[in-house]
Amino acid sequence: MGDKKVSLPAKLINGGVAGLVGVTCVFPIDLAKTRLQNQQGIQVYKGMFDCLAKTVRSEGYFGCYRGNFSIYNHILIRVTNAAPGVASPPTLTLKSFKSSCSWMQFGAGFIIWILCFAGAAVNLTLVTPEKAIKLAANDVFRQKLSKDGRLPLWGEVLAGCGAGTCQVVVTTPMEMLKIQLQDAGRLAAQRPVSAAAQAAAPGPAPSLVAPPPQAQSAPAQRPSATGITVQLLKTRGLAGLYRGAGATLMRDVPFSMIYFPLFANLNALGRDSAGNQADTQAQAPFWQSFVAGCSAGSVAAVAVTPLDVIKTRLQTLQKGAGEDTYRGVVDCMRRIMEREGPSAFLKGATCRALVIAPLFGIAQVVYFLGVGETVLGILG
């Protein structure tokens, strides 16, 4: 790829495949990050490992992919011709699925399961174009701003700013849907803890936030991406899907301004000293792209974690007992500082670093493998 110009369609394919593979690999840690960031009063989880362990126990292994497999159970119910009034088991495994259907139905469902594991549902429809736009836009801006194969630091930062701004169009609705699906398990786990705390309280003071007891007795239905989208469009219009767009922009633009220049410089280490005056699109060794992506991703992720906490809180629609609802970015910052202290702005920082580092390491490696050029070569 040293002097080879890569077309925009190839860049979009590369970015899409890179995002699809990377996000699917680290999705469980991202789920833990969202649930830890949304904890305000009742501490359901003590940390990342405790969150993942409790999620697997209560929701099964696929509970860790909540928001990734948003249509998984719905499709399997259709495949097995389950009656509309029959409730599905709380944890659907391949064994229980096989015992409830024929071999043909099992085969069809297994194929769907494989597709879901590869990142279908929310990931396939939104994460893929989001990563494609981010990586491809950065490349386009870098090419436009570079002169004689060289790009100054201000140009790298400006290219990252442009990439972060472009991706928000897809990132905001994707995050809105993903956060609701990921946080549903935390709210369900919080109910028995909240009930136990109220039972141990000396006075009969009712909660002003929690629903009445008769409403709590009914089992809560698990949300789906389709259901959330329809509800938001009905009640709030298209703007409902873009709730928290300002906070998303505040997070993604600084992230890209840090990540892309840092990655480019780490990825170029050793090449100038060896006399290789390649252009900005020159391909580094496989391992160097991975290490550069991981290092730059972890630094940028931790740096913008406070902004990610604010964005997550603003985009969460369902609140637990005693949890705050915010009127905007400034109100969110003020309440978090007053009620939880400055340490709350770093909630999920470790999870976020563990998510972003391998995600962008994998993404950059897949991107530089040139999958898009191969696909276009086969089709063309």
C-alpha positions in Angstrom: 0.0 0.0 0.0 3.0 2.3 0.0 2.3 4.3 -3.1 -1.1 2.8 -3.9 -4.1 5.0 -3.8 -7.0 3.3 -2.1 -10.5 4.2 -3.4 -13.2 5.5 -1.0 -15.4 2.4 -1.4 -12.5 0.2 -0.5 -11.9 2.4 2.6 -15.5 2.1 3.7 -15.4 -1.7 3.3 -12.1 -1.8 5.3 -13.5 0.4 8.0 -16.8 -1.6 8.2 -15.1 -5.0 8.5 -12.6 -3.6 11.0 -15.3 -2.2 13.2 -17.4 -5.3 13.0 -14.6 -7.7 14.0 -13.2 -5.4 16.7 -16.5 -4.5 18.4 -17.7 -8.1 18.5 -14.5 -9.2 20.2 -14.7 -6.6 23.1 -18.5 -6.2 23.4 -18.8 -7.9 26.9 -16.4 -5.4 28.4 -18.2 -2.5 26.8 -21.4 -3.8 28.5 -19.7 -3.8 31.9 -18.5 -0.3 31.2 -22.0 1.0 30.5 -23.5 -0.6 33.6 -20.7 0.6 35.9 -21.0 4.2 34.6 -24.8 4.2 35.2 -24.5 3.1 38.9 -25.4 6.0 41.1 -26.9 5.0 44.4 -27.3 1.2 44.8 -24.1 -0.5 43.9 -25.1 -3.7 42.1 -21.6 -4.4 40.7 -18.3 -4.0 42.5 -16.2 -3.9 39.4 -15.8 -5.2 35.8 -15.2 -8.8 36.7 -18.1 -8.8 39.2 -20.4 -7.3 36.6 -19.5 -9.9 34.0 -19.8 -12.8 36.4 -23.2 -11.6 37.6 -24.4 -11.0 34.1 -23.4 -14.5 33.0 -25.2 -16.0 36.1 -28.4 -14.1 35.7 -28.6 -13.6 31.9 -26.5 -16.4 30.4 -23.4 -16.0 28.2 -25.3 -14.1 25.5 -26.4 -11.6 28.2 -22.9 -10.2 27.8 -23.8 -9.3 24.2 -26.9 -7.4 25.1 -27.2 -4.7 22.4 -25.2 -6.9 20.0 -27.8 -9.7 19.8 -30.8 -7.4 20.1 -33.0 -9.5 17.7 -31.5 -12.9 18.6 -34.3 -14.3 20.6 -37.0 -12.7 18.4 -35.6 -14.4 15.3 -35.2 -17.8 17.0 -38.8 -17.7 18.3 -39.9 -17.0 14.7 -37.8 -19.9 13.4 -39.2 -22.4 16.0 -42.8 -21.2 15.4 -43.2 -20.5 19.1 -46.7 -19.4 20.1 -47.0 -15.7 20.8 -48.4 -16.2 24.3 -45.7 -18.6 25.4 -42.9 -17.0 27.3 -39.3 -17.7 26.2 -36.8 -19.1 28.7 -34.8 -16.5 30.6 -31.5 -17.9 29.2 -31.6 -19.4 25.7 -28.9 -21.9 25.1 -28.2 -24.2 22.1 -29.1 -27.2 24.1 -32.5 -25.8 25.2 -33.1 -24.5 21.7 -32.4 -27.9 20.1 -34.8 -29.7 22.5 -37.6 -27.4 21.4 -37.4 -27.7 17.6 -36.7 -30.1 14.7 -33.2 -30.6 13.1 -34.2 -28.3 10.2 -35.3 -25.6 12.5 -32.2 -26.1 14.7 -30.0 -25.8 11.6 -31.6 -22.5 10.5 -31.4 -21.1 14.1 -27.8 -22.1 14.4 -27.0 -20.2 11.2 -28.8 -17.2 12.6 -26.8 -17.7 15.8 -23.5 -17.6 13.9 -24.6 -14.4 12.1 -25.5 -12.8 15.4 -22.2 -13.8 16.9 -20.5 -12.1 13.9 -22.1 -8.9 15.0 -25.6 -8.8 13.5 -28.4 -6.6 14.8 -27.2 -3.3 16.2 -23.6 -4.0 15.4 -24.2 -5.0 11.8 -26.5 -2.1 11.1 -24.9 0.7 13.0 -21.4 -0.1 14.3 -20.2 -1.1 10.9 -21.0 2.2 9.1 -19.9 4.1 12.2 -16.4 2.6 12.1 -16.3 2.8 8.3 -17.1 6.5 8.4 -14.6 7.2 11.2 -11.6 5.4 9.6 -12.4 6.4 6.0 -13.0 10.0 6.8 -9.7 10.3 8.7 -7.9 8.9 5.6 -9.6 11.3 3.3 -8.9 14.3 5.4 -5.3 13.2 5.8 -4.8 12.9 2.1 -6.4 16.3 1.5 -4.2 18.0 4.1 -0.9 16.3 3.3 1.7 17.8 1.0 4.5 15.8 -0.7 3.5 12.8 1.5 4.0 14.6 4.7 1.4 15.9 7.2 2.1 18.3 10.0 0.8 17.7 13.5 -1.9 20.4 13.1 -3.1 18.6 10.0 -3.2 15.3 11.9 -5.3 16.8 14.7 -7.6 18.6 12.2 -8.1 15.3 10.2 -9.0 13.6 13.5 -11.4 16.4 14.3 -13.1 16.0 11.0 -13.4 12.2 11.4 -14.9 12.5 14.8 -17.5 15.0 13.6 -18.5 12.9 10.7 -19.1 9.8 12.7 -21.5 11.4 15.1 -24.3 11.1 12.6 -24.3 7.3 13.0 -22.8 7.1 16.5 -25.5 8.9 18.4 -28.5 6.7 17.5 -26.2 3.6 17.8 -25.2 4.6 21.3 -28.8 5.4 22.2 -30.0 1.9 21.3 -27.0 0.1 22.7 -27.1 1.8 26.1 -30.7 1.0 26.7 -30.2 -2.7 25.8 -27.0 -3.0 27.9 -28.4 -1.3 30.9 -31.6 -3.3 31.1 -29.8 -6.1 33.0 -28.5 -3.7 35.6 -32.0 -2.3 36.3 -33.4 -5.8 36.6 -30.6 -6.8 39.0 -31.2 -3.6 41.0 -34.8 -4.3 41.8 -34.3 -7.1 44.4 -31.4 -5.1 46.0 -33.6 -2.0 46.2 -36.5 -4.1 47.7 -34.2 -5.5 50.3 -32.9 -2.1 51.3 -36.4 -0.7 51.6 -37.5 -3.7 53.8 -34.5 -3.1 56.1 -35.3 0.7 56.4 -36.8 1.7 59.8 -39.6 3.9 58.3 -42.2 3.1 55.7 -41.2 6.1 53.6 -42.0 5.2 49.9 -39.6 6.0 47.1 -40.6 8.9 44.9 -38.7 7.4 41.9 -39.4 3.7 42.2 -42.7 2.4 40.7 -45.5 1.2 43.0 -45.3 -2.4 44.3 -48.1 -3.7 42.0 -46.1 -2.4 39.0 -42.9 -4.2 40.3 -44.7 -7.5 40.7 -45.0 -7.9 36.9 -42.0 -9.4 35.2 -40.2 -6.7 33.2 -40.0 -7.3 29.5 -36.5 -7.1 27.9 -36.3 -4.2 25.4 -35.3 -4.7 21.8 -33.6 -2.3 19.4 -36.7 -2.3 17.2 -39.1 -1.6 20.1 -36.9 1.3 21.4 -36.6 2.8 18.0 -40.3 2.7 17.3 -41.1 4.2 20.7 -38.6 7.0 20.4 -39.9 7.9 16.9 -43.5 7.9 18.1 -42.9 10.0 21.2 -40.0 12.2 20.3 -39.6 12.0 16.5 -36.2 11.7 14.9 -34.7 14.0 17.5 -35.3 11.2 20.1 -32.7 9.0 18.4 -30.2 11.9 18.6 -30.6 12.6 22.3 -27.2 13.4 23.7 -25.8 14.3 20.3 -23.9 17.3 21.8 -22.3 15.1 24.5 -21.4 12.5 21.8 -19.7 15.2 19.8 -17.9 16.4 22.9 -16.5 12.9 23.4 -15.8 11.7 19.9 -14.1 14.8 18.5 -11.4 15.0 21.3 -11.0 11.2 21.1 -10.3 11.3 17.4 -8.0 14.4 17.8 -5.9 12.4 20.2 -6.2 8.9 18.7 -5.4 9.4 15.0 -2.3 11.6 15.3 -0.9 9.4 18.1 -1.6 6.3 16.1 0.0 7.7 12.9 3.1 8.7 14.8 3.5 5.4 16.6 2.8 3.5 13.4 5.5 5.5 11.6 8.2 4.9 14.2 11.4 3.5 12.7 10.5 4.2 9.1 11.9 7.7 8.8 15.1 6.7 10.6 15.6 3.9 8.1 15.4 6.3 5.2 12.0 5.2 4.1 10.3 8.5 3.0 6.9 6.9 2.3 3.7 8.8 2.1 1.0 9.0 4.9 -0.7 5.9 3.6 2.4 3.6 3.8 1.7 0.3 5.5 3.6 -0.6 8.7 4.3 -4.1 9.8 1.3 -6.1 11.0 2.5 -6.1 14.7 3.3 -2.4 14.6 -0.2 -1.5 13.5 -1.7 -3.6 16.2 0.5 -2.2 19.0 0.1 1.4 17.7 -3.7 1.0 17.6 -3.9 -0.5 21.1 -1.6 2.1 22.6 -3.2 5.1 21.0 -6.7 3.7 21.7 -6.1 3.2 25.4 -4.6 6.7 25.9 -7.4 8.4 24.0 -10.1 6.3 25.8 -8.9 7.2 29.3 -8.5 10.9 28.4 -12.2 11.3 27.3 -13.7 9.0 30.0 -15.3 11.9 31.9 -17.1 13.0 28.7 -18.2 9.4 28.1 -19.7 9.2 31.6 -21.7 12.3 30.9 -22.9 11.0 27.5 -23.9 7.7 29.0 -25.9 9.3 31.8 -27.7 11.7 29.4 -28.6 8.9 26.9 -30.0 6.5 29.5 -33.8 6.6 29.4 -34.7 4.2 32.1 -33.5 5.2 35.6 -33.2 3.0 38.7 -34.5 3.8 42.2 -33.2 7.2 43.4 -31.1 7.9 40.3 -30.9 11.4 38.8 -32.4 12.6 35.5 -30.4 15.4 33.9 -31.4 18.4 31.9 -28.2 18.8 29.9 -24.4 18.5 29.9 -23.8 21.3 32.5 -26.6 20.0 34.8 -25.2 16.5 34.5 -21.6 17.6 35.4 -22.8 19.7 38.3 -25.0 16.9 39.9 -22.3 14.2 39.4 -19.7 16.5 41.1 -22.0 17.4 44.0 -23.5 13.9 44.7 -20.8 11.5 43.7 -17.6 13.5 43.7 -14.9 13.9 41.0 -14.0 10.1 41.0 -17.4 9.4 39.4 -16.1 11.0 36.2 -13.6 8.1 35.9 -16.2 5.3 36.3 -15.5 2.6 33.7 -12.1 4.0 32.8 -10.4 0.6 33.0 -13.2 -1.1 31.1 -13.1 1.7 28.5 -9.3 1.3 28.0 -9.7 -2.5 27.8 -12.4 -2.0 25.1 -10.9 0.7 23.0 -7.3 -0.6 23.0 -7.9 -4.0 21.4 -10.8 -2.7 19.4 -8.7 -0.2 17.5 -5.7 -2.5 17.5 -7.8 -5.2 15.7 -9.5 -2.5 13.6 -6.3 -1.0 12.3 -4.8 -4.5 11.5 -8.0 -5.5 9.6 -8.1 -2.1 7.9 -4.5 -2.3 6.7 -4.9 -5.9 5.5 -6.9 -4.4 2.6 -10.0 -6.4 2.7 -11.9 -3.8 0.8 -9.5 -3.9 -2.2 -9.8 -7.7 -2.3 -13.7 -7.6 -2.2 -13.8 -4.9 -4.9 -11.3 -6.9 -7.0 -13.5 -10.0 -6.8 -16.7 -8.1 -7.6 -15.0 -6.1 -10.4 
